[in-house]
Amino acid sequence: MALASLLVPVAAMAQSADPERWQLNMGQGVTESSKHAYDAHMLALWICVVIGVIVFGAMAFAMFKFRKSKGAKPDVDFTHSTKLEVVWTAVPVLLLVLMAFPATEKLIAMYDTRNAEMTIKVTGYQWLWKYEYPGTQPGESFGFTSRLDRRSDEIRQSGVDARTADHPHYLLDVDNPLVVPVDTKIHFLIQADDVIHAWWVPALGWKQDAIPGITNEAWTEIKTPGIYRGQCAELCGKDHGFMPIVVKAVSKAEFAQWAAEQRAKNAPAPVAPATEAAPAVEAAAPVTAAAEQNAPEAAAQSAG
Ligand SMILES: [Cu+2]
């Protein structure tokens, strides 16, 4: 009973996409792309299992059936078998071709960013992420930076063993998570400002390099609301391990409300009343006129 009550908060905190202790297989994730990656992985895995059973079964059978104690004699004249060589070349080629068809189809789907409903710009910095939500109207765009949470930072700099520090998401938490709506095709534009980083959230099923001077694309459509964690996946300097990614997928209504709050926060300060601004304009005018008057003189001087 006591154990059960201990486990409940842990289970409530865990998201569908979080890895479990002793998990052997890859996670299924929460998007179409991650499902595709999982399916491709399972197809390859089962083909490997069948090959493994056949090859090791044949070896075991041969070793047991034709053993020396049963009077087996080695065939010292055997050099090669053309028939066998054709078979063991053709079978792997066929298998690879068979696997290439679904893999190519999935890869094309993974890069098809058409018909996205919204765009998010991701920029990698040493060592934080910047997220921008570009809008079509003035005042609609907003953005913010997302860096390692203070608690993780304190633990890592304190020198204590992090396993004793009681932080459920040590080094996998940020101050400002990337908030996205569920059931929405989101187009990502990914780049970097200094060195190469890589934006990677396993539950989304892809990883994209963030390269200075190049804008890479990706897309996602998260089906399940939740918190999905990832990390920079490109060795980008001394704090490479301290620039986690947290994606918070919420309902469309919740996202709209959050976006409105962000826009309000990002809005420029109210314009000063006209009575105060007017003298400044008047004061600027004579200066401009004087500059114009001085201009021919200055030009003559520099020519001379
Ligand atoms: Cu990085």
Residues whose N, C-alpha, C, O or C-beta is under 5 A from the ligand:
A	BS01	CU	I196 H197 A198 C232 E234 C236 H240
